[in-house]
Amino acid sequence: PRILICVPTGSTPVERKAIQDSALAAGARKVNLIEEPIAAAIGAGLPISEATGSMVIDIGGGTTEIAVMSLGGVVYANSLRVAGDAMDAGIITYMRKQFNLLVGEASAEKIKKEIGTAIPTSGNTYLMKGRDIRSGTPKEISLKEEDTAEALKPVLTQIIAGIKDALEKTPPELSADLVDMGLVLTGGGALLKNIDKLITKETGLPVQIAEDPLSCVALGTGKALDQEETFSNMLIGG
């Protein structure tokens, strides 16, 4: 089979070669790589082959990919090593410091999905069970949206800083397009409540969440493999 694999924009040539070699060793006939934000943009249906600028922010599990694209190429790309997993870790740290409560990764992810928010907008509460650090016995506390916003703040601050950095390094002509087109969020992190409002507040630009953020990268990769001729200049190696 022909195989197309997504790689983070920040991956090194050595890492990319290792990925290609392992796919070839597994029995692939031909292996190409595609950078994750390009795959996400294709999956989200952005006009990346046109002469306008498009910006995609793909917040996955391990990395946040930020890219500005135009005419089928990447104008600016950056890969941040903070994303969904770092949000879970932030919640675990916050629970320990604030409530002396030990919670596991699965519980932290559940908090993020149930009540996690970038900007607290409702009085929702969530009962959280864990182990008291001092006594070692199980205990239950009531979490508010304000707590999760506070816990996620350090990670979101880094992501916002990455977005601002990308906007500063974008050529002025394409910046003008971004005012009209806005930014597109993909990946599981795009599902965090009010994350679009926070980015709009910090950058002043409109933010859209892709139709199916979780599947954008996979769908875009499939599309690029199906229409190899159309997207050939976006594929690496082979």
C-alpha positions in Angstrom: 0.0 0.0 0.0 0.9 3.7 -0.4 1.1 5.4 3.0 0.8 9.0 3.9 1.7 9.9 7.5 1.2 13.2 9.4 4.2 14.8 11.2 4.5 17.8 13.4 6.0 20.9 11.7 8.7 20.9 14.4 9.9 17.4 13.7 13.5 17.0 12.7 14.8 15.4 9.5 16.1 12.5 11.6 12.6 11.9 13.2 11.0 12.1 9.8 13.4 9.6 8.3 12.7 7.2 11.2 8.9 7.5 10.6 9.4 6.7 6.9 11.8 3.8 7.5 9.4 2.2 10.0 6.5 2.4 7.6 8.6 0.9 4.8 9.8 -1.8 7.2 6.1 -2.6 7.9 5.6 -3.3 4.2 4.6 0.0 2.6 5.3 0.4 -1.1 5.7 4.2 -0.9 5.7 6.5 2.1 5.0 10.2 2.0 4.8 12.6 4.9 2.5 15.6 5.3 2.8 18.3 7.9 -0.1 18.2 10.4 -1.4 21.8 10.0 -1.6 21.3 6.2 -3.6 18.1 6.7 -5.8 19.9 9.2 -6.4 22.8 6.7 -7.3 20.3 3.9 -9.6 18.5 6.3 -11.3 21.7 7.4 -11.8 22.7 3.7 -9.7 25.8 3.8 -8.7 27.4 0.4 -5.0 26.8 0.9 -4.2 26.5 -2.8 -5.6 30.0 -3.5 -3.7 33.3 -3.2 -5.3 34.2 0.1 -3.9 33.6 3.5 -5.3 30.9 5.8 -4.3 30.3 9.4 -5.0 27.0 11.2 -4.4 26.2 14.8 -4.4 22.4 15.5 -4.5 21.7 19.2 -3.9 17.9 19.5 -2.8 15.8 22.4 1.0 16.3 22.5 1.5 19.4 20.3 -0.2 22.5 19.1 0.5 23.2 15.4 0.2 26.8 14.2 0.5 27.5 10.5 -0.2 30.3 8.0 -0.7 29.0 4.4 -1.1 30.5 1.0 -0.8 29.2 -2.6 -0.4 25.6 -1.5 2.6 26.3 0.7 3.4 27.1 4.3 4.3 30.7 4.9 4.9 30.3 8.6 4.7 27.2 10.9 5.4 26.5 14.5 4.9 23.5 16.7 4.4 24.1 20.4 4.9 21.2 22.8 1.8 22.1 24.9 -1.7 20.9 24.0 -4.4 18.6 25.5 -2.0 16.5 27.6 -0.5 19.6 29.1 -4.1 20.8 30.0 -4.7 17.5 31.9 -1.4 17.9 33.7 -2.3 21.5 34.6 -5.5 20.3 36.2 -3.7 17.7 38.2 -1.2 20.3 39.5 -3.9 22.8 40.3 -6.0 20.2 42.3 -2.9 19.2 44.3 -1.9 22.8 45.1 -5.4 24.3 45.6 -7.3 21.4 47.3 -4.6 19.0 48.4 -6.3 16.4 46.2 -4.6 13.7 44.2 -6.4 12.9 40.9 -5.3 10.7 38.0 -5.0 11.5 34.4 -8.3 10.0 33.4 -10.1 12.1 36.1 -8.3 15.3 34.9 -9.4 14.6 31.3 -13.0 14.1 32.5 -12.9 17.5 34.4 -11.5 19.1 31.2 -14.4 17.7 29.1 -17.2 18.1 31.6 -16.5 21.6 33.0 -13.2 22.8 31.5 -13.4 26.3 30.0 -11.1 29.0 28.8 -13.4 31.8 30.1 -15.8 31.0 32.9 -19.3 31.9 31.8 -21.7 29.8 33.9 -22.0 28.7 37.5 -21.7 25.0 36.7 -20.2 22.8 39.3 -18.7 19.3 39.1 -18.2 16.9 42.0 -14.7 15.6 42.0 -13.5 12.6 43.9 -9.8 11.9 44.7 -7.4 11.2 47.5 -6.5 13.7 50.2 -2.7 14.2 50.2 -2.5 14.8 53.9 -4.7 12.1 55.3 -4.5 9.6 52.4 -8.2 9.0 52.6 -10.7 9.5 49.7 -12.4 12.9 49.6 -14.9 14.8 47.4 -14.9 18.4 46.4 -17.1 20.7 44.3 -15.3 22.3 41.4 -16.4 25.5 39.7 -15.8 26.7 36.1 -13.5 29.4 37.6 -11.3 26.6 39.0 -10.8 25.0 35.6 -10.1 28.3 33.9 -7.4 29.0 36.5 -5.9 25.5 36.1 -5.8 25.8 32.3 -4.5 29.4 32.2 -0.7 28.6 32.0 -1.2 26.3 29.0 -3.7 28.6 27.2 -1.3 31.5 27.8 1.5 29.6 26.0 -0.8 28.8 23.0 -2.0 32.4 22.8 1.7 33.6 22.8 2.4 31.1 19.9 -0.6 32.5 17.9 0.6 36.1 18.5 4.1 35.2 17.5 2.7 33.6 14.2 0.7 36.8 13.5 3.7 39.0 14.0 5.7 36.9 11.5 3.0 36.8 8.9 3.6 39.0 5.8 1.3 42.1 5.9 -0.6 41.1 2.7 -1.6 37.8 4.3 -2.4 39.5 7.6 -5.0 41.5 5.8 -6.7 38.3 4.6 -6.7 36.9 8.1 -8.8 39.9 9.3 -11.5 38.8 6.9 -11.0 35.0 7.0 -10.1 34.7 10.6 -8.4 31.7 12.3 -9.6 28.1 12.1 -9.3 25.8 15.2 -9.0 22.1 14.7 -8.0 19.1 16.9 -9.5 18.0 20.2 -8.4 21.1 22.0 -10.8 23.1 19.8 -13.6 21.5 21.8 -12.6 23.3 25.0 -15.4 25.6 25.9 -14.9 29.3 25.0 -11.4 28.8 23.6 -12.5 30.6 20.5 -13.8 33.5 22.5 -10.5 33.7 24.4 -8.4 33.8 21.2 -10.7 36.4 19.7 -10.4 38.5 22.8 -6.6 38.2 22.8 -6.0 38.7 19.0 -9.0 40.7 17.9 -9.5 38.3 15.0 -12.6 36.2 14.2 -12.1 32.5 15.2 -14.0 29.6 13.7 -14.0 26.0 15.0 -13.8 23.5 12.1 -16.9 21.3 11.5 -15.4 18.1 12.8 -12.3 19.3 14.7 -11.3 15.8 16.0 -11.2 14.2 12.5 -9.8 17.2 10.5 -6.2 15.9 10.3 -7.3 12.3 9.4 -9.8 13.5 6.8 -7.3 15.9 5.3 -4.6 13.2 5.1 -7.1 10.9 3.3 -8.0 13.6 0.9 -4.3 14.4 0.1 -3.7 10.7 -0.5 -6.7 10.4 -2.8 -5.8 13.5 -4.8 -2.0 13.1 -4.8 -1.5 15.1 -8.0 -3.4 18.1 -6.6 -1.5 18.2 -3.3 1.8 16.8 -4.6 3.8 20.0 -3.7 2.6 19.7 -0.1 3.9 16.1 0.4 7.4 15.3 1.7 9.7 12.5 0.5 8.6 9.3 -1.3 
